[in-house]
Amino acid sequence: MRMQLEVEFEDGTKKDVKVIMTDMVKFESEYNISIAKLGQEMKVTHLLWLAWAALTRTKETEVDFDAWTENVISIGAADPKASKA
C-alpha cells in the first residue's frame, strides 16, 4: 500500500511525494488513528504530516513539521497520469 500526494510550496514549486508503509506506520503511532480511517476522518494535518514524514525519510527536508508547513500552500492527491509522464 502506498499513497501519492502533491505538495505545492509558496515559491510555486510542486513536489510529488510517495508515502509508503513506513510513513503510514509512523503516522498511526503519532496520531493514534488507523490509516484506514483517513477516508472518514481526514484532516489537512494528516496529509501534511504524511508528506513531511516521507520527505524526511528520503532526506528531502530536515526541518521540523511546523516549520515545513509554513512553506506549504496546498496538498492533495497527485494526478496519477502526470506522474507516469
Stockholm file with secondary structure:
# STOCKHOLM 1.0

chainA/1-85         MRMQLEVEFEDGTKKDVKVIMTDMVKFESEYNISIAKLGQEMKVTHLLWLAWAALTRTKETEVDFDAWTENVISIGAADPKASKA
#=GR chainA/1-85 SS CCEEEEEEETTSCEEEEEECHHHHHHHHHHHCSCGGGHHHHCCHHHHHHHHHHHHHHTTSCCSCHHHHHTTEEEEEECCHHHHTC
#=GC SS_cons        CCEEEEEEETTSCEEEEEECHHHHHHHHHHHCSCGGGHHHHCCHHHHHHHHHHHHHHTTSCCSCHHHHHTTEEEEEECCHHHHTC
//
